[in-house]
Amino acid sequence: MNFPELSGGPHRSIRSYELRQGRLTRGQRRALELHWHEYGVNAPPGMLELDRIFGRRAPRVLDVGSGMGESTAAIADQHPENDYLAIEVHLPGIGALIRRAVLARLRNLRVLRADAKDVICNRLAPASLDEAWILFPDPWVKRRQHKRRLINPELVRALALCLKPNGRLFLATDWEDLAGHMRAICDGEPGLQNLAGTGHFAPRPAWRPLTKFEQRGLRLGHPTFDLAYART
Ligand SMILES: C[S@@+](CC[C@H](N)C(=O)[O-])C[C@H]1O[C@@H](n2cnc3c(N)ncnc32)[C@H](O)[C@@H]1O
């Protein structure tokens, strides 16, 4: 099988991800080989037609940088009434998510291998999403790396426009400095209202599964910071 290429957009010089050539496990490779055609989005460049991709009309949730797909698959399984679009660049993570989707026989999940910036800024129709998540984005901790952070005013503006009125945006991180950066940018976006009040973090939402990744952070003494916004 030809594995899904990283699709879309001009490849910008500043990327929010590192294209690690992580090895695929046997399970991930098998999931990609046998089930990419069911779960992968092979859309042509240009606007994504979500009704066509999911084969129905339903509330739509976007997971930006789905990683190994733990949260995406668990929540999609709990909410068959919603459709979940995961965007990820890292092939082993995509294989892992598809593996989970197959095991849980999910019908409401699709994954796109693409740069989320390009998708959000150029390929999603205005007011096409009911909810979006950016959970534990790469922190790019060193000062000289801050420019690589996924969350910047341009991206947040574009994401706000993709949300329906009163649609929700949820973010989480275990890096305090990044949490403050995300809050400042989202609080400054006129299309978003901080549901906890400007300048405040939100309580941890009960729907967000405690992933291995978050558990490890907690063990290292990193508390988690949540943010919740509504599209005004
Ligand atoms: C630290 S992981 C978190 C994964 C997951 N959200 C979670 O909570 O476990 C961040 C993920 O975002 C992905 N990522 C970073 N920038 C991206 C981009 N521009 N487009 C798509 N995925 C991206 C990375 O490949 C990585 O898998």
Ligand as a Chemical Component Dictionary entry (heavy atoms), coordinates in Angstrom:
data_LIG
# 
_chem_comp.id                   LIG 
_chem_comp.type                 NON-POLYMER 
_chem_comp.pdbx_formal_charge   0 
_chem_comp.three_letter_code    LIG 
# 
loop_
_chem_comp_atom.comp_id 
_chem_comp_atom.atom_id 
_chem_comp_atom.alt_atom_id 
_chem_comp_atom.type_symbol 
_chem_comp_atom.charge 
_chem_comp_atom.model_Cartn_x 
_chem_comp_atom.model_Cartn_y 
_chem_comp_atom.model_Cartn_z 
_chem_comp_atom.pdbx_ordinal 
LIG C1  C1  C 0  1.607  16.251 21.994 1  
LIG S1  S1  S 1  0.637  15.500 20.789 2  
LIG C2  C2  C 0  -0.983 15.446 21.519 3  
LIG C3  C3  C 0  -1.889 14.469 20.873 4  
LIG C4  C4  C 0  -3.332 14.370 21.376 5  
LIG N1  N1  N 0  -4.094 15.563 21.074 6  
LIG C5  C5  C 0  -3.423 14.028 22.832 7  
LIG O1  O1  O 0  -4.002 14.791 23.582 8  
LIG O2  O2  O -1 -2.929 12.956 23.221 9  
LIG C6  C6  C 0  0.466  16.775 19.542 10 
LIG C7  C7  C 0  0.164  16.200 18.161 11 
LIG O3  O3  O 0  -0.114 17.277 17.263 12 
LIG C8  C8  C 0  0.391  16.924 15.996 13 
LIG N2  N2  N 0  0.555  18.160 15.215 14 
LIG C9  C9  C 0  1.349  19.212 15.504 15 
LIG N3  N3  N 0  1.213  20.174 14.585 16 
LIG C10 C10 C 0  0.306  19.711 13.678 17 
LIG C11 C11 C 0  -0.243 20.247 12.494 18 
LIG N4  N4  N 0  0.116  21.465 12.053 19 
LIG N5  N5  N 0  -1.137 19.517 11.819 20 
LIG C12 C12 C 0  -1.514 18.286 12.264 21 
LIG N6  N6  N 0  -1.027 17.720 13.381 22 
LIG C13 C13 C 0  -0.123 18.429 14.082 23 
LIG C14 C14 C 0  1.696  16.202 16.301 24 
LIG O4  O4  O 0  2.105  15.343 15.256 25 
LIG C15 C15 C 0  1.330  15.425 17.576 26 
LIG O5  O5  O 0  0.881  14.131 17.272 27 
# 
loop_
_chem_comp_bond.comp_id 
_chem_comp_bond.atom_id_1 
_chem_comp_bond.atom_id_2 
_chem_comp_bond.value_order 
_chem_comp_bond.pdbx_ordinal 
LIG C1  S1  SING 1  
LIG S1  C2  SING 2  
LIG S1  C6  SING 3  
LIG C2  C3  SING 4  
LIG C3  C4  SING 5  
LIG C4  N1  SING 6  
LIG C4  C5  SING 7  
LIG C5  O1  DOUB 8  
LIG C5  O2  SING 9  
LIG C6  C7  SING 10 
LIG C7  O3  SING 11 
LIG C7  C15 SING 12 
LIG O3  C8  SING 13 
LIG C8  N2  SING 14 
LIG C8  C14 SING 15 
LIG N2  C9  SING 16 
LIG N2  C13 SING 17 
LIG C9  N3  DOUB 18 
LIG N3  C10 SING 19 
LIG C10 C11 SING 20 
LIG C10 C13 DOUB 21 
LIG C11 N4  SING 22 
LIG C11 N5  DOUB 23 
LIG N5  C12 SING 24 
LIG C12 N6  DOUB 25 
LIG N6  C13 SING 26 
LIG C14 O4  SING 27 
LIG C14 C15 SING 28 
LIG C15 O5  SING 29 
# 
